[in-house]
Every structure is written in structure tokens, then in C-alpha cells.
Amino acid sequence: MQQTRMLLGDWRRGDIGARDQLFDRLYGELRQVSAALLRRESNNSLATEDLVNEAAMRLMEMDSIDWADRSHFLALSARAMRRILIDHARKKKSEKRSHEKVTLMTRFEGGQQRLDLEELETALIRLQAIDEEKAKIVELRFFGGLTPAEIGEVLGTSESTVKRQWQIARTWLLDAMGGP
């Protein structure tokens, strides 16, 4: 943890070697997040490594990020992966290569359900307008694979608060998406 924080600080100060060490150090975690996201999604041509590499490229292009710690880095990585999946789904849809819907599998309680990625994105944007923190919790949990404790660390709140907010957000999203 301490070394990750030091690498983030060194990268922020312009040390490219620290950036590379950081990605090497966290590659396994990023790969797990990517694999989990892609397992949920059907009809996607992205590979786990493609998603990780694309997210890494987007993170490297960001200037002046005040990286706080490992959780913050993973949270921003999750956001980057979310954007990549949305962009990919939209591109596929616009190209009209397939008539199948792009969906994500989720483990929302009550069994696995298929979610349309664009419907989820639209609902998440609406939720963000109403309650930004709940939307961020969904992003970190669903797209980032972070635990409630890790999300609490990122947001500076307790794990129990994250769990409560997650339940509320999940229910709201399912309702907004016309779920059961």
C-alpha cells in the first residue's frame, strides 16, 4: 500500500518509470476487474487485456490527477473501463453490425439478470443528477469491482453507509430500468 502511494506520488511529479512500475504492480487487479466486467457482458469482442490496456492509455493521457491512493487509482480505472465499454457498445450499435443487444450480466440479488449497457448508462446518468454519491458507489462496485470497504475508503465514508447506499441505488436503478 505504501509503495503504491509512493509510486502514485512519483508519477504525479512526472516520473514515467514510477508510472510503469505502478501499472506492473496493479496489472493483476486491473485484469481481474476487466475480466469480471467482460464476463457479465455478452456479445462483446473486447478481450480482458484490451480493456485493461485501453483503460491504462486513457489514464496515462489524464493530466494533473492528484492520485490519492490505490483505491483512488482503481476507482478512476473503473471509470475509464466503464467509458470504454459504453463507447464500444455505442460504436457497435451505430455500425449496425449486429441486431443483438449488448448486455451485462449482474449479480444483483435475486439471481443473475441481463442488463442493457446503454440503459444502465442512461439510468446511471439520471441517478448521478439526483444523487452523485450513489451513482459513484454503483460505478465503483459494478464497474470497478471494489468492495464496500474499498469504496468507503475512496469516498471517505463507512462500509455500512456504502452498503446502505448501494442497496438504495441498486433498487432505484432496477426500477428506473423497468426491472422487476
Backbone as a ProteinNet text record, in pm:
[ID]
protein_1_A
[PRIMARY]
MQQTRMLLGDWRRGDIGARDQLFDRLYGELRQVSAALLRRESNNSLATEDLVNEAAMRLMEMDSIDWADRSHFLALSARAMRRILIDHARKKKSEKRSHEKVTLMTRFEGGQQRLDLEELETALIRLQAIDEEKAKIVELRFFGGLTPAEIGEVLGTSESTVKRQWQIARTWLLDAMGGP
[TERTIARY]
82.8	0	87.2	185.8	272.1	351.1	399.2	475.9	386	262.8	169.4	148.6	130.7	111.8	234.9	352.5	476.6	487.3	451.6	457.1	358.4	239.3	140.9	194.7	256.4	313.6	425.9	511.3	622.2	570	466.7	406.6	349.3	281.8	223.3	332.8	451.7	561.9	637.2	583.8	640.5	733.2	747.8	835.8	765.4	802.1	739.8	773	892.2	930.5	839.2	801	708.8	572.6	530	402.4	404.8	512.9	523.7	527.1	598.7	603	464.6	393.5	258.9	166.8	169.9	84.4	127.1	255.4	301.6	249.3	255.8	215.2	64.9	-15.3	-161.2	-225.3	-143.9	-197.6	-290.3	-251.3	-334	-472.6	-478.6	-608.6	-691	-624.6	-695.8	-748.7	-669.4	-710	-831.4	-832.7	-947.9	-1074.9	-1062.4	-1178.1	-1227.1	-1134.5	-1169.4	-1236.8	-1179.5	-1236.9	-1377.5	-1398	-1531.3	-1631.5	-1591.3	-1681.1	-1716.7	-1618.2	-1643.2	-1719.7	-1704.1	-1782.4	-1931.3	-1962.6	-2102.4	-2164.4	-2079	-2129.8	-2123.7	-2232.6	-2232.6	-2214.4	-2182.6	-2172.5	-2069.9	-1956.6	-1852.2	-1725.2	-1662.6	-1542	-1415.2	-1426.5	-1308.2	-1252.3	-1121.5	-1055.3	-1017.1	-994	-958.4	-840.2	-737.3	-616.7	-645	-733.4	-768.6	-829.8	-921.8	-988.4	-890.2	-802.1	-701.5	-608.9	-561.6	-467.9	-532.1	-656.4	-726.4	-747.6	-784.2	-802.1	-668.5	-561.7	-429.5	-391.7	-419.8	-388.3	-467.7	-593.8	-675	-624.9	-584.2	-532.6	-401.9	-318.7	-190.9	-209.6	-320	-345.6	-400.2	-446.6	-501.9	-387.6	-404.7	-304.1	-352.6	-260	-282.3	-384.5	-373.2	-457.5	-384.5	-453.8	-394.5	-427.7	-351.8	-376.5	-362.5	-462.8	-458.5	-397	-447.3	-400.4	-446.4	-422.8	-456.9	-605.5	-690.1	-834.5	-877.3	-817.8	-848.8	-807.7	-690.5	-643	-737.8	-778	-869.4	-1005.6	-1049.3	-1177.1	-1172.5	-1064	-1051.9	-1034.7	-970.1	-958.1	-1095.5	-1176.6	-1312.5	-1392.6	-1376.8	-1448.1	-1401.9	-1272.6	-1219.3	-1274.5	-1278.5	-1330.6	-1478.5	-1551.4	-1693.8	-1710.1	-1633.8	-1643.6	-1606.8	-1506.9	-1463.9	-1575.8	-1637.4	-1745.4	-1864.4	-1898.2	-2009.3	-1974.9	-1855.3	-1813.5	-1815.4	-1767.7	-1763.4	-1904.9	-1995.1	-2133.8	-2200.3	-2176.8	-2236.9	-2181	-2051	-1989.5	-2046.4	-2058.2	-2113.9	-2256.2	-2332	-2472.1	-2481	-2396.9	-2403.5	-2357.5	-2269.2	-2223.2	-2325.6	-2419.9	-2527.6	-2474.6	-2369.5	-2313.6	-2398.2	-2469.2	-2543.7	-2677.9	-2776.4	-2906.1	-2924.8	-2822.4	-2834.1	-2803.5	-2869.3	-2845	-2716.6	-2640.5	-2521.9	-2570.7	-2539.5	-2589.5	-2478.2	-2501.8	-2412.2	-2486.3	-2415.8	-2474	-2438.2	-2528.1	-2500.7	-2545	-2491.9	-2530.5	-2617.1	-2698.9	-2795	-2872.7	-2907.1	-2977.1	-3100.8	-3135.7	-3250	-3206.9	-3079.5	-3031.5	-2964.6	-2907.1	-2838.3	-2939.8	-2914.4	-3002.3	-2916.7	-2973.3	-2904.2	-2943.9	-2843.7	-2868.4	-2820.3	-2899.2	-2856	-2761.3	-2642.1	-2538.5	-2579.1	-2644.1	-2685.7	-2799.6	-2890.7	-2996.8	-2936.4	-2838.8	-2772.3	-2702.2	-2634	-2564	-2663	-2774.7	-2875.9	-2931.1	-2963.1	-3015	-2909.4	-2785.5	-2678.6	-2657	-2670	-2658.6	-2773.5	-2893.7	-3008.7	-2984.9	-2935	-2906.4	-2800.6	-2701.6	-2595.6	-2650.8	-2751.2	-2812.5	-2889	-2943.2	-3020.9	-2930.6	-2837.2	-2750.8	-2615.6	-2522.4	-2391.6	-2317.8	-2330.7	-2257.8	-2308.5	-2438.4	-2493	-2448	-2446.4	-2400.3	-2253.5	-2176.3	-2034	-2016.2	-2098.5	-2091.7	-2123.2	-2224.4	-2259.6	-2143	-2085.9	-1974.4	-1857.8	-1824	-1709.6	-1736.9	-1858.9	-1892.9	-1917.6	-1998.7	-2038.6	-1927.6	-1872.1	-1771.7	-1630.6	-1607.3	-1473	-1448.9	-1554.6	-1538.8	-1483.1	-1489.9	-1438.9	-1534.6	-1479.3	-1560.8	-1621	-1724.2	-1778.8	-1673.5	-1581.7	-1476.4	-1385.8	-1349.8	-1264.7	-1337.9	-1466.4	-1545.2	-1553	-1573.1	-1575.1	-1445	-1334.1	-1202.8	-1192.5	-1241.5	-1236.6	-1324	-1443.9	-1539.7	-1528.6	-1447.1	-1430.7	-1553.4	-1615	-1732.9	-1721.3	-1814.8	-1805.7	-1855.5	-1810.7	-1852.3	-2003.2	-2058.6	-2202.8	-2283.8	-2233.2	-2301.5	-2297.7	-2184.5	-2173.2	-2273.4	-2283.7	-2377.1	-2521.4	-2556.5	-2693.4	-2718.4	-2622.6	-2636.9	-2642.1	-2564.2	-2563.4	-2700.5	-2762.1	-2895.6	-2997.5	-2992.4	-3086.7	-3062.8	-2937.6	-2904.1	-2943.3	-2916.5	-2948.7	-3099.2	-3175.8	-3321.2	-3369.9	-3313.3	-3353.2	-3321.8	-3203.3	-3163.7	-3253.3	-3280.8	-3367.3	-3504.6	-3555.5	-3684.8	-3676.3	-3571.2	-3554.1	-3537.6	-3484.9	-3463.3	-3581.3	-3687.7	-3806.7	-3793.4	-3703.2	-3679.2	-3791.7	-3768.8	-3872.9	-3895.2
-119.6	0	126	127.8	244.9	265.2	153.5	165	214.6	166.9	213.7	363.8	409	552.8	632.6	577.6	645.9	650.7	539.6	537	636.5	645.2	742.5	884.7	912.6	1045.1	1075.4	976.2	995.6	1016.6	942.2	959.1	1100.5	1145.2	1279.9	1386.3	1357.2	1452.5	1432	1341.7	1327.9	1210.3	1122.6	1006.5	895.4	882.1	782	639.8	622	490.2	447.5	542.5	511.5	471.5	540.5	506.2	362.1	327.5	191.9	87	116	24	10	120.7	117.8	27.2	42	-43.3	-189.5	-214	-352.3	-407.1	-325.4	-367.1	-394.8	-311.1	-322.1	-392	-440.2	-502.2	-619.3	-700.8	-815.9	-774.4	-670.6	-622.8	-562.8	-486.1	-427.3	-536.9	-640.2	-752.4	-824.3	-839.6	-903.1	-820.7	-690.4	-602.4	-614.1	-608.8	-618.4	-751.8	-859.1	-991.9	-1003	-948.4	-953.6	-875	-758.8	-677.2	-749.5	-807.3	-872.6	-1002.6	-1069.8	-1191.7	-1159.6	-1042.8	-1002.3	-964.9	-926.8	-875.3	-981.9	-994.5	-1085.9	-1003.8	-1068.9	-1003.1	-890.1	-913.3	-812.8	-872.7	-800.2	-851.5	-809.4	-734	-691.8	-808	-815.3	-911.4	-840.7	-919.9	-864.9	-768.8	-812	-729.3	-602.8	-613.5	-494.2	-387.1	-430.4	-334.7	-273	-354.8	-302.9	-205.3	-244.1	-157.8	-26.2	-32.5	89.9	180.6	120.3	200	261.8	185.3	237.5	355	342.4	452	577.8	558.9	676.2	739.7	655.9	710.9	786.5	734.4	800	934.2	948.3	1073.8	1182.3	1141.7	1239.6	1320	1448.4	1535.7	1582.1	1613	1675.4	1604.1	1473.8	1400	1390.9	1425.1	1417.6	1280.2	1178.5	1042.1	1036.4	986.6	977.9	846.4	737.4	606.5	499.2	373.5	259.8	258.2	280.5	278.5	387.3	504.2	614.1	577.3	518	474.3	371.1	272.2	169.7	229.1	328.2	393.2	463.7	534.4	601.9	501.4	390.6	284.3	227.2	208.2	157.6	252.7	381	481	474.8	461.2	451.8	327.8	214.5	92	107	172.4	197	275.8	382.9	466.8	387	302.5	222.4	126.8	60.1	-33.5	38.2	154.8	233.2	276.6	329.3	372.6	255.2	142.9	23.7	-20.5	-21.4	-62	34.9	162.4	262.7	251.3	227.8	213.9	92.5	-15.8	-136.1	-112.6	-44.1	-18.3	72.1	173.5	266.5	200.6	107.6	39.2	-62	-95.7	-188.3	-320	-367.4	-495.3	-611.3	-583.5	-692.2	-638.3	-723.6	-683.9	-726.2	-788.4	-831.4	-714.9	-710.4	-607	-638.7	-533.8	-550.9	-550.9	-655.4	-666.9	-698.3	-667.4	-703.7	-797.9	-894.3	-980.8	-919.5	-921.1	-868.7	-967.5	-950.2	-1036.7	-959.9	-869.9	-806.1	-917.2	-897.8	-1002.6	-1046.1	-1170.6	-1224.1	-1298.5	-1335.2	-1411.6	-1323	-1385.2	-1309.1	-1250.2	-1127.9	-1060.5	-999.8	-992.4	-925.8	-779.4	-694.7	-552.2	-499.4	-413	-345.1	-234.2	-236.1	-142.1	2.7	31.7	169.8	211.9	119.7	152.8	180.6	99	120.5	255.2	289.3	417.7	533.6	525.2	630.9	643.1	530.2	532.7	584.8	547.1	592.2	743.2	796.8	942.8	1013	955.6	1013.8	1007.2	892.5	878.1	978.6	1000.3	1095.4	1236.8	1271	1403.1	1417.4	1306.2	1307.3	1293.2	1197.7	1168.3	1119.2	1209.1	1179.2	1069.1	1068.5	968.6	827.1	810.7	678	632	723.7	687.9	646.1	714.1	680.4	542.9	512.9	381.2	271.6	293.9	194.4	177.5	288	280.5	202.4	231.9	165.2	17.9	-12.4	-151.7	-232.9	-182.4	-257.3	-260.8	-145.6	-140.5	-161.5	-120.8	-132.2	-256.8	-322.9	-443.5	-418.6	-293.6	-262.6	-314.4	-350.2	-395.2	-272.9	-293.9	-179.4	-109.5	-186.4	-124.7	-36.1	-84.4	-4.8	119.7	105.7	221.5	323.5	274.2	363.5	441.3	373.1	438.5	547.9	518.9	617.9	738.2	711.3	819.6	882.9	822.9	878.1	857.4	741.4	710.2	566.6	526.4	392.5	285.1	163.2	49.4	28.6	45	23.8	127.8	249.6	353	316.2	267.1	226.5	115.1	17.6	-93.3	-42.7	48	103.6	180.7	264.4	344.6	254.4	147.3	51.8	-11.7	-53.2	-114	-16.2	105.8	207.1	234.2	251.8	281	165.4	44.2	-73.9	-84.1	-62.4	-66.3	43.6	162.7	273.9	242.9	189.6	159.1	52.1	-52	-157	-102.1	-15.1	47.5	138.9	217.4	309.9	235.9	116	37.3	-54.6	-39.4	-118.7	-262.4	-284.3	-418.4	-468.2	-587.9	-647.9	-571.7
0	0	0	88	97.9	-31.8	-88.6	-212.7	-326.1	-329.5	-432.5	-419.8	-297.4	-274.4	-319.7	-291.8	-332.7	-485.2	-550.6	-697.1	-756.8	-697.7	-746.2	-733.1	-620.2	-598.6	-697.2	-719.6	-813.9	-955.8	-992.7	-1125.8	-1139.4	-1033.9	-1035.9	-1057.1	-1008.6	-1023.8	-1155.2	-1240.2	-1373.4	-1394.9	-1298.6	-1311.1	-1389.8	-1517.2	-1603.7	-1557.7	-1503.6	-1452.3	-1337.8	-1253.9	-1142.9	-1198.5	-1303.3	-1367.2	-1417.5	-1485.5	-1539.4	-1428.1	-1321.2	-1206.5	-1143.9	-1138.5	-1080.4	-1161.5	-1292.9	-1376.2	-1365.2	-1358.9	-1339.3	-1206.6	-1105.3	-970.2	-962.9	-1029.5	-1017.8	-1138.1	-1230.2	-1350.6	-1317.4	-1223.9	-1187.6	-1140.3	-1057.5	-1008.9	-1122.7	-1208.6	-1322.1	-1414	-1430.9	-1515.7	-1455.8	-1323.9	-1257.8	-1277.9	-1263	-1283	-1426.9	-1519.3	-1661.6	-1692.7	-1642.9	-1669.2	-1612.1	-1493.4	-1431.5	-1514.6	-1562.2	-1645.1	-1774	-1836.1	-1965.2	-1949.6	-1836.4	-1812	-1805.2	-1752.6	-1738.5	-1872	-1962.9	-2090.2	-2197.9	-2268.1	-2381.7	-2508.2	-2613.3	-2743.1	-2743.1	-2681.7	-2679.9	-2736.7	-2823.6	-2888.4	-2816.3	-2709.1	-2634.9	-2553.8	-2546.9	-2460.1	-2330	-2228	-2096.8	-2107.9	-2177.4	-2190.4	-2270.2	-2371	-2449.4	-2358.8	-2273.7	-2185.4	-2086	-2029.7	-1935.7	-2007.8	-2124.4	-2196.9	-2238.9	-2285.9	-2324.7	-2203.8	-2090.6	-1968	-1926	-1934.8	-1897.8	-1987.2	-2116.6	-2208.8	-2172.5	-2139.2	-2102.2	-1972.6	-1878.5	-1752.6	-1774.9	-1864.3	-1890.5	-1959.1	-2033.2	-2103.2	-2011.2	-1893.1	-1799.7	-1737.1	-1739.6	-1678.8	-1542.5	-1461.5	-1331	-1243.3	-1235.5	-1142.2	-1010.1	-905.8	-772.8	-714.5	-758	-714	-562.3	-496.1	-350.4	-304.7	-356.5	-312	-410.1	-374.9	-459.8	-493.5	-393.8	-415.5	-513.5	-499	-590.6	-732.5	-745.2	-876.7	-936.7	-855.9	-906.2	-939.8	-863.2	-892	-1027.4	-1052.8	-1182.7	-1296.1	-1266.5	-1367	-1400.1	-1297.4	-1318.6	-1404.4	-1378.1	-1458.8	-1604.3	-1623.4	-1760.2	-1830	-1760.6	-1821.1	-1854.2	-1767	-1793.8	-1922.3	-1935.4	-2055.5	-2181.3	-2169.6	-2285.3	-2326	-2228.4	-2260.1	-2322.6	-2269.4	-2325.1	-2467.9	-2486.3	-2620.2	-2717	-2672	-2756.9	-2795.5	-2698.5	-2725.1	-2822.2	-2802.5	-2891.8	-3032.9	-3041.1	-3172.8	-3246.4	-3172.5	-3234.7	-3281.4	-3197.4	-3231.5	-3353.8	-3358.8	-3471.7	-3601.4	-3590.4	-3710.4	-3759.6	-3675.2	-3709.1	-3764.9	-3699.7	-3741.6	-3690.5	-3582.9	-3520.7	-3473.5	-3469	-3418.7	-3274.5	-3217.4	-3079.4	-2987.4	-2872.5	-2774.5	-2699.2	-2664.6	-2580.8	-2437.1	-2365.9	-2229.5	-2132.9	-2008.9	-1899.9	-1808.7	-1757.8	-1655.6	-1521.7	-1430.4	-1299.1	-1193.5	-1079.8	-969	-870.4	-921.9	-834.1	-767.1	-641.6	-568.2	-643.7	-628.6	-699.1	-823.6	-829.4	-943.4	-1044.6	-1142	-1244.3	-1341.1	-1379.3	-1472.4	-1582.1	-1697.5	-1807.4	-1805	-1821.2	-1825.6	-1959.1	-2018.7	-2138.8	-2095.3	-2149.6	-2107.5	-2130.1	-2239.5	-2264.8	-2173.2	-2142.5	-2046.4	-1909.4	-1870.7	-1742	-1740.9	-1848.4	-1856.1	-1844.3	-1913.8	-1907	-1765.3	-1704.6	-1567.5	-1470.5	-1492.1	-1403.6	-1414.4	-1533.3	-1551.2	-1478	-1487.8	-1414.8	-1264.7	-1217.9	-1074.5	-1030.8	-1115.1	-1082.2	-1064.5	-1146.2	-1133.7	-1002.7	-955.8	-831.2	-710.2	-717	-602.6	-654.9	-659.7	-717.8	-641.5	-510.9	-431.8	-460.2	-470.9	-500.9	-639.8	-734.9	-869.4	-866.2	-786.1	-775.9	-711.1	-613.1	-547.5	-649.3	-731.2	-833.9	-931.1	-972.2	-1066.6	-1007.6	-883.8	-821.3	-794.9	-755.6	-723.1	-850	-937.6	-1055.4	-1159.8	-1191.2	-1296.4	-1242.1	-1118.3	-1063.1	-982.1	-939.6	-860.7	-721.8	-674.1	-542.2	-435.7	-321.8	-209.6	-140.2	-58.6	15.6	102	160	241.5	155.5	36	-53.3	-101.8	-128.8	-172.8	-59.9	61.6	177.1	189.9	161.6	166	60.8	-59.4	-168.7	-135.4	-84.3	-61.2	77.2	161.8	296.5	383.2	369.2	448.9	499.6	583	642.4	545.6	572.4	491.4	502	621.9	638.8	561.5	555.2	476.3	328.2	284	143.7	114.5	203.8	181.9	173.6	262.7	259.1	128.8	93.3	-28.9	-153.1	-151.8	-263.1	-278.9	-169.2	-173.8	-233.4	-187	-236.3	-385.7	-421.1	-561.2	-651.7	-607.7	-688.5	-712.3	-607.9	-619.9	-714.1	-698	-783.5	-929.1	-954.6	-1092.6	-1154.6	-1079.9	-1133.6	-1167.5	-1081.5	-1108.1	-1230.1	-1237.3	-1349.7	-1482.2	-1475.2	-1596.6	-1624.5	-1546.1	-1569.3	-1525.9	-1428.7	-1378.8	-1290.3	-1236.2	-1152.2	-1024
[MASK]
++++++++++++++++++++++++++++++++++++++++++++++++++++++++++++++++++++++++++++++++++++++++++++++++++++++++++++++++++++++++++++++++++++++++++++++++++++++++++++++++++++++++++++++++++++

